[in-house]
Amino acid sequence: MTKTKKKTAKKTVKKTVKKKTEKYIETIGKRKTAVARVRLFTQGNKEIIVNDKTYTEYFPTTEMQQIVTASLRKLKSEDKFKIIVKAKGGGIHAQAEAIRHGIARALVEFNPDFKKKLRKSGFLTRDSRMRERKKFGLKRARRAPQWKKR
């Protein structure tokens, strides 16, 4: 005779926790191949977070930091918003300019009166210049191999 054990299934109780959803404005900024998803919050700590780091950590040079905050400085609203950014693609400089573009778009969505100042500064225009593709028979897009007569 074999003994069979009855397995009792443990009941798992999941508690549903309701979180307060913070309202935000989400926009996308682009430059070359860099894309930045920008979320602009009106409440919370007034800071800029890029890829889970503060923007001063993510962009080590002051030039890049000034590019990121340029649209906020233009409107004199540096300490009025919490901004969370997910940036990917391109280089670090292109990402900084993509973030600037995204923040400018979010600010216009927040208040349409900001559009005139930001448009005049050129922060709302998507810089469409991209890298030219390499052509066959050439070393780069236009660089031909060195020609030798003899």
N, C-alpha and C positions, 0 to 999 in steps of 0.2 A: 504494500500500500504506500502510495506516495502522498505526501502532505502538500496541499496547495495553500499558499498564503494569499489571502485577499489583500490586494493593494487598495488603500483608501486614497482617493484623490484629495489633495489639499485644496481648499478653496482660497483663492486669492481675491482679495477685495481691493479694488483700485479706487483711490480717492480722487475725485476731480477737484482740482484747485483752479479757481477762476482768478486769472491775473488781470490787472487793470491794463488795458491796451493803451499805450501812449499813441497819440495822433502825431503823424509826421507827414512831410512832403517828400516824395521820392522822385528823383530825376536822374538822368544819365548824361555824363559829360564824356566827350571823346577828343582824342588828339593822336594822330598817326595810327598806331595799332593799340594804343592804350585806351581802356574803357574804365570809367569810374562810376559806380552806383552810389549816389549821395542821398542820405536821409537827413532831413532838416527838422529838428525838434524845437519847439518853442519853450518847452519846460525841461527841467533837469539841469545837471552841471553844465556850465557854459564852456565847452571844450570841443576840440576837433580830434576825432579818433580815426586813424587810417590803418586798416588791416589789423585791428586790435592793439595798436600802439598809438601813443600821442603823436601828433604830426611833427613835433620837434625831434622825436626819436626816429621816426620813419624817414624824414628829410633832414639830413645832418647839416646842410649848409643853409645859411641865412637867406641866400638868394632863392632857394627852393621854397623855404618857409614863407617868404614874402609873396611868391607867385600864388601859393595856396590861399593865403589870406587877402589877396588883392581885392577881390570883389566885396569882401566884408569891410575892408578898410575904406573903400570908395564910398560906402554908405554909412560909415561911422557906426557900425553895428557888430564889432568884434566880440563883445561879451553879451550878446543877446540871444544866441542860438547854440544848441548842442548839435553837433554834426558828426554823423558816423558814415564812414566811407569804406567801400570795398573796391580797391583798385587792382587791375590786372592787365597784363600785356604791355608791350612797349618797354621803354627805358624809364628811369626814375624821373627824368625831366619831363617826358611826355605825360607821365602819370600826374605830375604836379599841375600841368596845364589842363589835363582832363578834369582834375578835381576842381580847379578854378572855374572851368566851363560848367560843370555840374552844379556847383554852389550858386553861380550866377543864375542859372535856370530855375533853381529851387527858390531863390529870393524873389524872382519875378512871379513865380506861381504863388508865393506867400503874399506879395503885395505888387500888383501891376504898375503902381506908380514908380517903382524902381527901374522899370524897363528903359526909360530914356537915358538915365545916367550910365547904366551898364552897357547899353548899346553904343553910346558915344565913346566909352572906354575900350570897346571891342571885345568884351568878355562874353557876349552872347553869340558871337559868330564862331561857327565850328571851323577850325583851321583844317582845310581838306587836303593839305599837301601830304602826299604819301611817298614812300620810297619807290623808285622806278624799278620795274622787274629786270632781271638779268636776261640778255638776249643770247641766243646760241651763236657760237663763233667768236664771241667777245668774252673778255675776262670779267667785266661787270656790266652795268647797264649800257655804258657807252665806251668804256675803255677797251680799245682793240689791242691785240698782241703786237709786240714791237715788230715793225716791218724791216726786213733785211734784204738789200738788193743782191749782195754776194756773200 
